[in-house]
Amino acid sequence: MNRQSITFTKPNDEWLKEMVTNEEYSSKSELVNDLIRQARKQQVQIDWINRKLDRAEKSGFTSLNKQEILKESKSRLDG
């Protein structure tokens, strides 16, 4: 593995230390790697949704653009 040196803000560093102290993770490195894996997985899902939205928009399935679809979806979630 490549070794990196990174700097955290005080609140983030305290949170990382707390997670290690509570034995949620064995080290800050393990936690940071897990957060990166989660972010990468989330990006894959976002990319999939964007491709679906592009196809729907191009197919004529809807006359709404991405921003309008997002706004409508959020309003439906909010009730």
mmCIF file of the N, C-alpha and C atoms, coordinates in Angstrom:
data_MODEL
# 
_entry.id   MODEL 
# 
loop_
_atom_site.group_PDB 
_atom_site.id 
_atom_site.type_symbol 
_atom_site.label_atom_id 
_atom_site.label_alt_id 
_atom_site.label_comp_id 
_atom_site.label_asym_id 
_atom_site.label_entity_id 
_atom_site.label_seq_id 
_atom_site.pdbx_PDB_ins_code 
_atom_site.Cartn_x 
_atom_site.Cartn_y 
_atom_site.Cartn_z 
_atom_site.occupancy 
_atom_site.B_iso_or_equiv 
_atom_site.pdbx_formal_charge 
_atom_site.auth_seq_id 
_atom_site.auth_comp_id 
_atom_site.auth_asym_id 
_atom_site.auth_atom_id 
_atom_site.pdbx_PDB_model_num 
ATOM 1   N N  . MET A 1 1  ? 0.831   -1.185 0.000   1.00 0.00 ? 1  MET A N  1 
ATOM 2   C CA . MET A 1 1  ? 0.000   0.000  0.000   1.00 0.00 ? 1  MET A CA 1 
ATOM 3   C C  . MET A 1 1  ? 0.872   1.244  0.000   1.00 0.00 ? 1  MET A C  1 
ATOM 4   N N  . ASN A 1 2  ? 0.359   2.277  -0.625  1.00 0.00 ? 2  ASN A N  1 
ATOM 5   C CA . ASN A 1 2  ? 1.063   3.557  -0.628  1.00 0.00 ? 2  ASN A CA 1 
ATOM 6   C C  . ASN A 1 2  ? 0.817   4.285  0.677   1.00 0.00 ? 2  ASN A C  1 
ATOM 7   N N  . ARG A 1 3  ? 1.847   4.899  1.181   1.00 0.00 ? 3  ARG A N  1 
ATOM 8   C CA . ARG A 1 3  ? 1.741   5.655  2.417   1.00 0.00 ? 3  ARG A CA 1 
ATOM 9   C C  . ARG A 1 3  ? 1.523   7.120  2.053   1.00 0.00 ? 3  ARG A C  1 
ATOM 10  N N  . GLN A 1 4  ? 0.575   7.765  2.721   1.00 0.00 ? 4  GLN A N  1 
ATOM 11  C CA . GLN A 1 4  ? 0.247   9.159  2.454   1.00 0.00 ? 4  GLN A CA 1 
ATOM 12  C C  . GLN A 1 4  ? 0.250   9.929  3.765   1.00 0.00 ? 4  GLN A C  1 
ATOM 13  N N  . SER A 1 5  ? 0.483   11.198 3.664   1.00 0.00 ? 5  SER A N  1 
ATOM 14  C CA . SER A 1 5  ? 0.374   12.078 4.818   1.00 0.00 ? 5  SER A CA 1 
ATOM 15  C C  . SER A 1 5  ? -0.742  13.070 4.521   1.00 0.00 ? 5  SER A C  1 
ATOM 16  N N  . ILE A 1 6  ? -1.753  13.094 5.382   1.00 0.00 ? 6  ILE A N  1 
ATOM 17  C CA . ILE A 1 6  ? -2.860  14.024 5.180   1.00 0.00 ? 6  ILE A CA 1 
ATOM 18  C C  . ILE A 1 6  ? -3.140  14.758 6.485   1.00 0.00 ? 6  ILE A C  1 
ATOM 19  N N  . THR A 1 7  ? -3.743  15.918 6.363   1.00 0.00 ? 7  THR A N  1 
ATOM 20  C CA . THR A 1 7  ? -4.071  16.741 7.519   1.00 0.00 ? 7  THR A CA 1 
ATOM 21  C C  . THR A 1 7  ? -5.585  16.821 7.651   1.00 0.00 ? 7  THR A C  1 
ATOM 22  N N  . PHE A 1 8  ? -6.066  16.680 8.880   1.00 0.00 ? 8  PHE A N  1 
ATOM 23  C CA . PHE A 1 8  ? -7.504  16.752 9.148   1.00 0.00 ? 8  PHE A CA 1 
ATOM 24  C C  . PHE A 1 8  ? -7.813  18.005 9.960   1.00 0.00 ? 8  PHE A C  1 
ATOM 25  N N  . THR A 1 9  ? -9.011  18.510 9.786   1.00 0.00 ? 9  THR A N  1 
ATOM 26  C CA . THR A 1 9  ? -9.464  19.581 10.667  1.00 0.00 ? 9  THR A CA 1 
ATOM 27  C C  . THR A 1 9  ? -9.623  18.987 12.061  1.00 0.00 ? 9  THR A C  1 
ATOM 28  N N  . LYS A 1 10 ? -9.624  19.834 13.068  1.00 0.00 ? 10 LYS A N  1 
ATOM 29  C CA . LYS A 1 10 ? -9.721  19.350 14.442  1.00 0.00 ? 10 LYS A CA 1 
ATOM 30  C C  . LYS A 1 10 ? -10.975 18.504 14.677  1.00 0.00 ? 10 LYS A C  1 
ATOM 31  N N  . PRO A 1 11 ? -12.164 18.966 14.244  1.00 0.00 ? 11 PRO A N  1 
ATOM 32  C CA . PRO A 1 11 ? -13.360 18.131 14.476  1.00 0.00 ? 11 PRO A CA 1 
ATOM 33  C C  . PRO A 1 11 ? -13.280 16.774 13.773  1.00 0.00 ? 11 PRO A C  1 
ATOM 34  N N  . ASN A 1 12 ? -12.736 16.760 12.562  1.00 0.00 ? 12 ASN A N  1 
ATOM 35  C CA . ASN A 1 12 ? -12.619 15.488 11.843  1.00 0.00 ? 12 ASN A CA 1 
ATOM 36  C C  . ASN A 1 12 ? -11.615 14.562 12.514  1.00 0.00 ? 12 ASN A C  1 
ATOM 37  N N  . ASP A 1 13 ? -10.501 15.124 12.978  1.00 0.00 ? 13 ASP A N  1 
ATOM 38  C CA . ASP A 1 13 ? -9.501  14.311 13.657  1.00 0.00 ? 13 ASP A CA 1 
ATOM 39  C C  . ASP A 1 13 ? -10.067 13.740 14.954  1.00 0.00 ? 13 ASP A C  1 
ATOM 40  N N  . GLU A 1 14 ? -10.814 14.551 15.681  1.00 0.00 ? 14 GLU A N  1 
ATOM 41  C CA . GLU A 1 14 ? -11.422 14.068 16.934  1.00 0.00 ? 14 GLU A CA 1 
ATOM 42  C C  . GLU A 1 14 ? -12.418 12.946 16.652  1.00 0.00 ? 14 GLU A C  1 
ATOM 43  N N  . TRP A 1 15 ? -13.189 13.094 15.594  1.00 0.00 ? 15 TRP A N  1 
ATOM 44  C CA . TRP A 1 15 ? -14.149 12.053 15.232  1.00 0.00 ? 15 TRP A CA 1 
ATOM 45  C C  . TRP A 1 15 ? -13.431 10.757 14.859  1.00 0.00 ? 15 TRP A C  1 
ATOM 46  N N  . LEU A 1 16 ? -12.371 10.887 14.071  1.00 0.00 ? 16 LEU A N  1 
ATOM 47  C CA . LEU A 1 16 ? -11.587 9.710  13.689  1.00 0.00 ? 16 LEU A CA 1 
ATOM 48  C C  . LEU A 1 16 ? -11.022 9.012  14.926  1.00 0.00 ? 16 LEU A C  1 
ATOM 49  N N  . LYS A 1 17 ? -10.442 9.793  15.831  1.00 0.00 ? 17 LYS A N  1 
ATOM 50  C CA . LYS A 1 17 ? -9.885  9.221  17.061  1.00 0.00 ? 17 LYS A CA 1 
ATOM 51  C C  . LYS A 1 17 ? -10.970 8.511  17.873  1.00 0.00 ? 17 LYS A C  1 
ATOM 52  N N  . GLU A 1 18 ? -12.144 9.129  17.948  1.00 0.00 ? 18 GLU A N  1 
ATOM 53  C CA . GLU A 1 18 ? -13.257 8.533  18.698  1.00 0.00 ? 18 GLU A CA 1 
ATOM 54  C C  . GLU A 1 18 ? -13.668 7.190  18.103  1.00 0.00 ? 18 GLU A C  1 
ATOM 55  N N  . MET A 1 19 ? -13.719 7.121  16.789  1.00 0.00 ? 19 MET A N  1 
ATOM 56  C CA . MET A 1 19 ? -14.100 5.872  16.129  1.00 0.00 ? 19 MET A CA 1 
ATOM 57  C C  . MET A 1 19 ? -13.091 4.764  16.418  1.00 0.00 ? 19 MET A C  1 
ATOM 58  N N  . VAL A 1 20 ? -11.819 5.122  16.455  1.00 0.00 ? 20 VAL A N  1 
ATOM 59  C CA . VAL A 1 20 ? -10.765 4.141  16.755  1.00 0.00 ? 20 VAL A CA 1 
ATOM 60  C C  . VAL A 1 20 ? -10.822 3.769  18.237  1.00 0.00 ? 20 VAL A C  1 
ATOM 61  N N  . THR A 1 21 ? -11.002 4.763  19.109  1.00 0.00 ? 21 THR A N  1 
ATOM 62  C CA . THR A 1 21 ? -11.087 4.506  20.544  1.00 0.00 ? 21 THR A CA 1 
ATOM 63  C C  . THR A 1 21 ? -12.268 3.592  20.872  1.00 0.00 ? 21 THR A C  1 
ATOM 64  N N  . ASN A 1 22 ? -13.385 3.798  20.180  1.00 0.00 ? 22 ASN A N  1 
ATOM 65  C CA . ASN A 1 22 ? -14.584 2.972  20.398  1.00 0.00 ? 22 ASN A CA 1 
ATOM 66  C C  . ASN A 1 22 ? -14.494 1.618  19.715  1.00 0.00 ? 22 ASN A C  1 
ATOM 67  N N  . GLU A 1 23 ? -13.342 1.365  19.100  1.00 0.00 ? 23 GLU A N  1 
ATOM 68  C CA . GLU A 1 23 ? -13.060 0.100  18.422  1.00 0.00 ? 23 GLU A CA 1 
ATOM 69  C C  . GLU A 1 23 ? -14.000 -0.190 17.255  1.00 0.00 ? 23 GLU A C  1 
ATOM 70  N N  . GLU A 1 24 ? -14.522 0.903  16.660  1.00 0.00 ? 24 GLU A N  1 
ATOM 71  C CA . GLU A 1 24 ? -15.284 0.749  15.422  1.00 0.00 ? 24 GLU A CA 1 
ATOM 72  C C  . GLU A 1 24 ? -14.326 0.361  14.301  1.00 0.00 ? 24 GLU A C  1 
ATOM 73  N N  . TYR A 1 25 ? -13.111 0.889  14.379  1.00 0.00 ? 25 TYR A N  1 
ATOM 74  C CA . TYR A 1 25 ? -12.041 0.615  13.422  1.00 0.00 ? 25 TYR A CA 1 
ATOM 75  C C  . TYR A 1 25 ? -10.753 0.438  14.204  1.00 0.00 ? 25 TYR A C  1 
ATOM 76  N N  . SER A 1 26 ? -9.824  -0.267 13.614  1.00 0.00 ? 26 SER A N  1 
ATOM 77  C CA . SER A 1 26 ? -8.560  -0.497 14.317  1.00 0.00 ? 26 SER A CA 1 
ATOM 78  C C  . SER A 1 26 ? -7.570  0.652  14.136  1.00 0.00 ? 26 SER A C  1 
ATOM 79  N N  . SER A 1 27 ? -7.788  1.490  13.128  1.00 0.00 ? 27 SER A N  1 
ATOM 80  C CA . SER A 1 27 ? -6.884  2.617  12.880  1.00 0.00 ? 27 SER A CA 1 
ATOM 81  C C  . SER A 1 27 ? -7.596  3.683  12.050  1.00 0.00 ? 27 SER A C  1 
ATOM 82  N N  . LYS A 1 28 ? -7.022  4.870  12.064  1.00 0.00 ? 28 LYS A N  1 
ATOM 83  C CA . LYS A 1 28 ? -7.555  5.942  11.223  1.00 0.00 ? 28 LYS A CA 1 
ATOM 84  C C  . LYS A 1 28 ? -7.465  5.561  9.755   1.00 0.00 ? 28 LYS A C  1 
ATOM 85  N N  . SER A 1 29 ? -6.391  4.904  9.379   1.00 0.00 ? 29 SER A N  1 
ATOM 86  C CA . SER A 1 29 ? -6.209  4.500  7.980   1.00 0.00 ? 29 SER A CA 1 
ATOM 87  C C  . SER A 1 29 ? -7.322  3.569  7.525   1.00 0.00 ? 29 SER A C  1 
ATOM 88  N N  . GLU A 1 30 ? -7.665  2.612  8.392   1.00 0.00 ? 30 GLU A N  1 
ATOM 89  C CA . GLU A 1 30 ? -8.743  1.686  8.046   1.00 0.00 ? 30 GLU A CA 1 
ATOM 90  C C  . GLU A 1 30 ? -10.051 2.445  7.849   1.00 0.00 ? 30 GLU A C  1 
ATOM 91  N N  . LEU A 1 31 ? -10.312 3.390  8.734   1.00 0.00 ? 31 LEU A N  1 
ATOM 92  C CA . LEU A 1 31 ? -11.537 4.183  8.643   1.00 0.00 ? 31 LEU A CA 1 
ATOM 93  C C  . LEU A 1 31 ? -11.560 5.040  7.385   1.00 0.00 ? 31 LEU A C  1 
ATOM 94  N N  . VAL A 1 32 ? -10.461 5.721  7.088   1.00 0.00 ? 32 VAL A N  1 
ATOM 95  C CA . VAL A 1 32 ? -10.403 6.574  5.896   1.00 0.00 ? 32 VAL A CA 1 
ATOM 96  C C  . VAL A 1 32 ? -10.580 5.725  4.642   1.00 0.00 ? 32 VAL A C  1 
ATOM 97  N N  . ASN A 1 33 ? -9.936  4.569  4.587   1.00 0.00 ? 33 ASN A N  1 
ATOM 98  C CA . ASN A 1 33 ? -10.109 3.681  3.434   1.00 0.00 ? 33 ASN A CA 1 
ATOM 99  C C  . ASN A 1 33 ? -11.554 3.227  3.296   1.00 0.00 ? 33 ASN A C  1 
ATOM 100 N N  . ASP A 1 34 ? -12.218 2.939  4.419   1.00 0.00 ? 34 ASP A N  1 
ATOM 101 C CA . ASP A 1 34 ? -13.620 2.534  4.366   1.00 0.00 ? 34 ASP A CA 1 
ATOM 102 C C  . ASP A 1 34 ? -14.496 3.677  3.857   1.00 0.00 ? 34 ASP A C  1 
ATOM 103 N N  . LEU A 1 35 ? -14.230 4.891  4.319   1.00 0.00 ? 35 LEU A N  1 
ATOM 104 C CA . LEU A 1 35 ? -14.998 6.053  3.843   1.00 0.00 ? 35 LEU A CA 1 
ATOM 105 C C  . LEU A 1 35 ? -14.807 6.263  2.344   1.00 0.00 ? 35 LEU A C  1 
ATOM 106 N N  . ILE A 1 36 ? -13.591 6.067  1.870   1.00 0.00 ? 36 ILE A N  1 
ATOM 107 C CA . ILE A 1 36 ? -13.325 6.211  0.441   1.00 0.00 ? 36 ILE A CA 1 
ATOM 108 C C  . ILE A 1 36 ? -14.058 5.129  -0.348  1.00 0.00 ? 36 ILE A C  1 
ATOM 109 N N  . ARG A 1 37 ? -14.042 3.888  0.147   1.00 0.00 ? 37 ARG A N  1 
ATOM 110 C CA . ARG A 1 37 ? -14.782 2.803  -0.526  1.00 0.00 ? 37 ARG A CA 1 
ATOM 111 C C  . ARG A 1 37 ? -16.272 3.139  -0.606  1.00 0.00 ? 37 ARG A C  1 
ATOM 112 N N  . GLN A 1 38 ? -16.818 3.654  0.499   1.00 0.00 ? 38 GLN A N  1 
ATOM 113 C CA . GLN A 1 38 ? -18.235 4.028  0.508   1.00 0.00 ? 38 GLN A CA 1 
ATOM 114 C C  . GLN A 1 38 ? -18.522 5.139  -0.495  1.00 0.00 ? 38 GLN A C  1 
ATOM 115 N N  . ALA A 1 39 ? -17.650 6.127  -0.552  1.00 0.00 ? 39 ALA A N  1 
ATOM 116 C CA . ALA A 1 39 ? -17.827 7.239  -1.494  1.00 0.00 ? 39 ALA A CA 1 
ATOM 117 C C  . ALA A 1 39 ? -17.752 6.749  -2.932  1.00 0.00 ? 39 ALA A C  1 
ATOM 118 N N  . ARG A 1 40 ? -16.818 5.835  -3.200  1.00 0.00 ? 40 ARG A N  1 
ATOM 119 C CA . ARG A 1 40 ? -16.698 5.281  -4.557  1.00 0.00 ? 40 ARG A CA 1 
ATOM 120 C C  . ARG A 1 40 ? -17.951 4.498  -4.928  1.00 0.00 ? 40 ARG A C  1 
ATOM 121 N N  . LYS A 1 41 ? -18.468 3.707  -3.990  1.00 0.00 ? 41 LYS A N  1 
ATOM 122 C CA . LYS A 1 41 ? -19.687 2.933  -4.242  1.00 0.00 ? 41 LYS A CA 1 
ATOM 123 C C  . LYS A 1 41 ? -20.864 3.878  -4.496  1.00 0.00 ? 41 LYS A C  1 
ATOM 124 N N  . GLN A 1 42 ? -20.938 4.946  -3.698  1.00 0.00 ? 42 GLN A N  1 
ATOM 125 C CA . GLN A 1 42 ? -22.005 5.922  -3.880  1.00 0.00 ? 42 GLN A CA 1 
ATOM 126 C C  . GLN A 1 42 ? -21.897 6.587  -5.252  1.00 0.00 ? 42 GLN A C  1 
ATOM 127 N N  . GLN A 1 43 ? -20.679 6.880  -5.689  1.00 0.00 ? 43 GLN A N  1 
ATOM 128 C CA . GLN A 1 43 ? -20.491 7.506  -6.995  1.00 0.00 ? 43 GLN A CA 1 
ATOM 129 C C  . GLN A 1 43 ? -20.952 6.587  -8.116  1.00 0.00 ? 43 GLN A C  1 
ATOM 130 N N  . VAL A 1 44 ? -20.714 5.289  -7.976  1.00 0.00 ? 44 VAL A N  1 
ATOM 131 C CA . VAL A 1 44 ? -21.184 4.322  -8.975  1.00 0.00 ? 44 VAL A CA 1 
ATOM 132 C C  . VAL A 1 44 ? -22.708 4.391  -9.064  1.00 0.00 ? 44 VAL A C  1 
ATOM 133 N N  . GLN A 1 45 ? -23.373 4.475  -7.923  1.00 0.00 ? 45 GLN A N  1 
ATOM 134 C CA . GLN A 1 45 ? -24.840 4.562  -7.910  1.00 0.00 ? 45 GLN A CA 1 
ATOM 135 C C  . GLN A 1 45 ? -25.320 5.875  -8.535  1.00 0.00 ? 45 GLN A C  1 
ATOM 136 N N  . ILE A 1 46 ? -24.644 6.961  -8.222  1.00 0.00 ? 46 ILE A N  1 
ATOM 137 C CA . ILE A 1 46 ? -25.012 8.263  -8.794  1.00 0.00 ? 46 ILE A CA 1 
ATOM 138 C C  . ILE A 1 46 ? -24.838 8.246  -10.306 1.00 0.00 ? 46 ILE A C  1 
ATOM 139 N N  . ASP A 1 47 ? -23.738 7.670  -10.770 1.00 0.00 ? 47 ASP A N  1 
ATOM 140 C CA . ASP A 1 47 ? -23.497 7.573  -12.211 1.00 0.00 ? 47 ASP A CA 1 
ATOM 141 C C  . ASP A 1 47 ? -24.582 6.740  -12.893 1.00 0.00 ? 47 ASP A C  1 
ATOM 142 N N  . TRP A 1 48 ? -25.007 5.640  -12.249 1.00 0.00 ? 48 TRP A N  1 
ATOM 143 C CA . TRP A 1 48 ? -26.067 4.783  -12.793 1.00 0.00 ? 48 TRP A CA 1 
ATOM 144 C C  . TRP A 1 48 ? -27.365 5.571  -12.910 1.00 0.00 ? 48 TRP A C  1 
ATOM 145 N N  . ILE A 1 49 ? -27.713 6.303  -11.867 1.00 0.00 ? 49 ILE A N  1 
ATOM 146 C CA . ILE A 1 49 ? -28.948 7.104  -11.879 1.00 0.00 ? 49 ILE A CA 1 
ATOM 147 C C  . ILE A 1 49 ? -28.870 8.165  -12.974 1.00 0.00 ? 49 ILE A C  1 
ATOM 148 N N  . ASN A 1 50 ? -27.729 8.813  -13.098 1.00 0.00 ? 50 ASN A N  1 
ATOM 149 C CA . ASN A 1 50 ? -27.571 9.839  -14.143 1.00 0.00 ? 50 ASN A CA 1 
ATOM 150 C C  . ASN A 1 50 ? -27.729 9.248  -15.537 1.00 0.00 ? 50 ASN A C  1 
ATOM 151 N N  . ARG A 1 51 ? -27.175 8.040  -15.765 1.00 0.00 ? 51 ARG A N  1 
ATOM 152 C CA . ARG A 1 51 ? -27.348 7.392  -17.075 1.00 0.00 ? 51 ARG A CA 1 
ATOM 153 C C  . ARG A 1 51 ? -28.821 7.099  -17.332 1.00 0.00 ? 51 ARG A C  1 
ATOM 154 N N  . LYS A 1 52 ? -29.534 6.609  -16.312 1.00 0.00 ? 52 LYS A N  1 
ATOM 155 C CA . LYS A 1 52 ? -30.972 6.328  -16.458 1.00 0.00 ? 52 LYS A CA 1 
ATOM 156 C C  . LYS A 1 52 ? -31.739 7.611  -16.783 1.00 0.00 ? 52 LYS A C  1 
ATOM 157 N N  . LEU A 1 53 ? -31.401 8.684  -16.081 1.00 0.00 ? 53 LEU A N  1 
ATOM 158 C CA . LEU A 1 53 ? -32.072 9.956  -16.330 1.00 0.00 ? 53 LEU A CA 1 
ATOM 159 C C  . LEU A 1 53 ? -31.791 10.455 -17.743 1.00 0.00 ? 53 LEU A C  1 
ATOM 160 N N  . ASP A 1 54 ? -30.552 10.327 -18.194 1.00 0.00 ? 54 ASP A N  1 
ATOM 161 C CA . ASP A 1 54 ? -30.202 10.731 -19.559 1.00 0.00 ? 54 ASP A CA 1 
ATOM 162 C C  . ASP A 1 54 ? -31.016 9.947  -20.582 1.00 0.00 ? 54 ASP A C  1 
ATOM 163 N N  . ARG A 1 55 ? -31.086 8.624  -20.387 1.00 0.00 ? 55 ARG A N  1 
ATOM 164 C CA . ARG A 1 55 ? -31.850 7.789  -21.332 1.00 0.00 ? 55 ARG A CA 1 
ATOM 165 C C  . ARG A 1 55 ? -33.319 8.168  -21.337 1.00 0.00 ? 55 ARG A C  1 
ATOM 166 N N  . ALA A 1 56 ? -33.878 8.391  -20.148 1.00 0.00 ? 56 ALA A N  1 
ATOM 167 C CA . ALA A 1 56 ? -35.299 8.755  -20.064 1.00 0.00 ? 56 ALA A CA 1 
ATOM 168 C C  . ALA A 1 56 ? -35.554 10.090 -20.756 1.00 0.00 ? 56 ALA A C  1 
ATOM 169 N N  . GLU A 1 57 ? -34.652 11.029 -20.522 1.00 0.00 ? 57 GLU A N  1 
ATOM 170 C CA . GLU A 1 57 ? -34.809 12.349 -21.125 1.00 0.00 ? 57 GLU A CA 1 
ATOM 171 C C  . GLU A 1 57 ? -34.720 12.269 -22.652 1.00 0.00 ? 57 GLU A C  1 
ATOM 172 N N  . LYS A 1 58 ? -33.775 11.491 -23.165 1.00 0.00 ? 58 LYS A N  1 
ATOM 173 C CA . LYS A 1 58 ? -33.573 11.369 -24.610 1.00 0.00 ? 58 LYS A CA 1 
ATOM 174 C C  . LYS A 1 58 ? -34.655 10.538 -25.290 1.00 0.00 ? 58 LYS A C  1 
ATOM 175 N N  . SER A 1 59 ? -35.268 9.622  -24.538 1.00 0.00 ? 59 SER A N  1 
ATOM 176 C CA . SER A 1 59 ? -36.265 8.734  -25.139 1.00 0.00 ? 59 SER A CA 1 
ATOM 177 C C  . SER A 1 59 ? -37.619 9.406  -25.314 1.00 0.00 ? 59 SER A C  1 
ATOM 178 N N  . GLY A 1 60 ? -37.794 10.559 -24.685 1.00 0.00 ? 60 GLY A N  1 
ATOM 179 C CA . GLY A 1 60 ? -39.085 11.218 -24.758 1.00 0.00 ? 60 GLY A CA 1 
ATOM 180 C C  . GLY A 1 60 ? -40.031 10.729 -23.684 1.00 0.00 ? 60 GLY A C  1 
ATOM 181 N N  . PHE A 1 61 ? -39.535 9.860  -22.801 1.00 0.00 ? 61 PHE A N  1 
ATOM 182 C CA . PHE A 1 61 ? -40.343 9.333  -21.702 1.00 0.00 ? 61 PHE A CA 1 
ATOM 183 C C  . PHE A 1 61 ? -40.875 10.466 -20.839 1.00 0.00 ? 61 PHE A C  1 
ATOM 184 N N  . THR A 1 62 ? -40.067 11.503 -20.721 1.00 0.00 ? 62 THR A N  1 
ATOM 185 C CA . THR A 1 62 ? -40.468 12.666 -19.941 1.00 0.00 ? 62 THR A CA 1 
ATOM 186 C C  . THR A 1 62 ? -39.989 13.921 -20.648 1.00 0.00 ? 62 THR A C  1 
ATOM 187 N N  . SER A 1 63 ? -40.684 14.989 -20.417 1.00 0.00 ? 63 SER A N  1 
ATOM 188 C CA . SER A 1 63 ? -40.262 16.268 -20.991 1.00 0.00 ? 63 SER A CA 1 
ATOM 189 C C  . SER A 1 63 ? -39.448 17.066 -19.974 1.00 0.00 ? 63 SER A C  1 
ATOM 190 N N  . LEU A 1 64 ? -39.295 16.517 -18.771 1.00 0.00 ? 64 LEU A N  1 
ATOM 191 C CA . LEU A 1 64 ? -38.539 17.196 -17.724 1.00 0.00 ? 64 LEU A CA 1 
ATOM 192 C C  . LEU A 1 64 ? -37.045 16.968 -17.905 1.00 0.00 ? 64 LEU A C  1 
ATOM 193 N N  . ASN A 1 65 ? -36.244 17.951 -17.502 1.00 0.00 ? 65 ASN A N  1 
ATOM 194 C CA . ASN A 1 65 ? -34.792 17.759 -17.511 1.00 0.00 ? 65 ASN A CA 1 
ATOM 195 C C  . ASN A 1 65 ? -34.358 17.225 -16.143 1.00 0.00 ? 65 ASN A C  1 
ATOM 196 N N  . LYS A 1 66 ? -33.058 16.930 -15.987 1.00 0.00 ? 66 LYS A N  1 
ATOM 197 C CA . LYS A 1 66 ? -32.548 16.335 -14.742 1.00 0.00 ? 66 LYS A CA 1 
ATOM 198 C C  . LYS A 1 66 ? -32.901 17.176 -13.515 1.00 0.00 ? 66 LYS A C  1 
ATOM 199 N N  . GLN A 1 67 ? -32.706 18.475 -13.617 1.00 0.00 ? 67 GLN A N  1 
ATOM 200 C CA . GLN A 1 67 ? -32.962 19.344 -12.476 1.00 0.00 ? 67 GLN A CA 1 
ATOM 201 C C  . GLN A 1 67 ? -34.440 19.322 -12.089 1.00 0.00 ? 67 GLN A C  1 
ATOM 202 N N  . GLU A 1 68 ? -35.313 19.311 -13.086 1.00 0.00 ? 68 GLU A N  1 
ATOM 203 C CA . GLU A 1 68 ? -36.753 19.278 -12.807 1.00 0.00 ? 68 GLU A CA 1 
ATOM 204 C C  . GLU A 1 68 ? -37.168 17.941 -12.201 1.00 0.00 ? 68 GLU A C  1 
ATOM 205 N N  . ILE A 1 69 ? -36.589 16.851 -12.701 1.00 0.00 ? 69 ILE A N  1 
ATOM 206 C CA . ILE A 1 69 ? -36.881 15.525 -12.159 1.00 0.00 ? 69 ILE A CA 1 
ATOM 207 C C  . ILE A 1 69 ? -36.417 15.453 -10.713 1.00 0.00 ? 69 ILE A C  1 
ATOM 208 N N  . LEU A 1 70 ? -35.224 15.974 -10.432 1.00 0.00 ? 70 LEU A N  1 
ATOM 209 C CA . LEU A 1 70 ? -34.689 15.968 -9.077  1.00 0.00 ? 70 LEU A CA 1 
ATOM 210 C C  . LEU A 1 70 ? -35.581 16.784 -8.148  1.00 0.00 ? 70 LEU A C  1 
ATOM 211 N N  . LYS A 1 71 ? -35.988 17.961 -8.596  1.00 0.00 ? 71 LYS A N  1 
ATOM 212 C CA . LYS A 1 71 ? -36.854 18.825 -7.784  1.00 0.00 ? 71 LYS A CA 1 
ATOM 213 C C  . LYS A 1 71 ? -38.169 18.119 -7.474  1.00 0.00 ? 71 LYS A C  1 
ATOM 214 N N  . GLU A 1 72 ? -38.765 17.497 -8.489  1.00 0.00 ? 72 GLU A N  1 
ATOM 215 C CA . GLU A 1 72 ? -40.034 16.787 -8.296  1.00 0.00 ? 72 GLU A CA 1 
ATOM 216 C C  . GLU A 1 72 ? -39.856 15.596 -7.355  1.00 0.00 ? 72 GLU A C  1 
ATOM 217 N N  . SER A 1 73 ? -38.766 14.862 -7.518  1.00 0.00 ? 73 SER A N  1 
ATOM 218 C CA . SER A 1 73 ? -38.509 13.710 -6.650  1.00 0.00 ? 73 SER A CA 1 
ATOM 219 C C  . SER A 1 73 ? -38.344 14.138 -5.203  1.00 0.00 ? 73 SER A C  1 
ATOM 220 N N  . LYS A 1 74 ? -37.600 15.214 -4.980  1.00 0.00 ? 74 LYS A N  1 
ATOM 221 C CA . LYS A 1 74 ? -37.399 15.720 -3.609  1.00 0.00 ? 74 LYS A CA 1 
ATOM 222 C C  . LYS A 1 74 ? -38.713 16.165 -2.996  1.00 0.00 ? 74 LYS A C  1 
ATOM 223 N N  . SER A 1 75 ? -39.541 16.831 -3.785  1.00 0.00 ? 75 SER A N  1 
ATOM 224 C CA . SER A 1 75 ? -40.824 17.299 -3.238  1.00 0.00 ? 75 SER A CA 1 
ATOM 225 C C  . SER A 1 75 ? -41.723 16.119 -2.883  1.00 0.00 ? 75 SER A C  1 
ATOM 226 N N  . ARG A 1 76 ? -41.666 15.039 -3.655  1.00 0.00 ? 76 ARG A N  1 
ATOM 227 C CA . ARG A 1 76 ? -42.450 13.850 -3.338  1.00 0.00 ? 76 ARG A CA 1 
ATOM 228 C C  . ARG A 1 76 ? -41.933 13.167 -2.068  1.00 0.00 ? 76 ARG A C  1 
ATOM 229 N N  . LEU A 1 77 ? -40.616 13.161 -1.890  1.00 0.00 ? 77 LEU A N  1 
ATOM 230 C CA . LEU A 1 77 ? -40.039 12.567 -0.688  1.00 0.00 ? 77 LEU A CA 1 
ATOM 231 C C  . LEU A 1 77 ? -40.399 13.368 0.555   1.00 0.00 ? 77 LEU A C  1 
ATOM 232 N N  . ASP A 1 78 ? -40.470 14.684 0.409   1.00 0.00 ? 78 ASP A N  1 
ATOM 233 C CA . ASP A 1 78 ? -40.799 15.556 1.536   1.00 0.00 ? 78 ASP A CA 1 
ATOM 234 C C  . ASP A 1 78 ? -42.277 15.484 1.906   1.00 0.00 ? 78 ASP A C  1 
ATOM 235 N N  . GLY A 1 79 ? -43.070 14.881 1.021   1.00 0.00 ? 79 GLY A N  1 
ATOM 236 C CA . GLY A 1 79 ? -44.491 14.683 1.312   1.00 0.00 ? 79 GLY A CA 1 
ATOM 237 C C  . GLY A 1 79 ? -45.299 15.791 0.796   1.00 0.00 ? 79 GLY A C  1 
# 
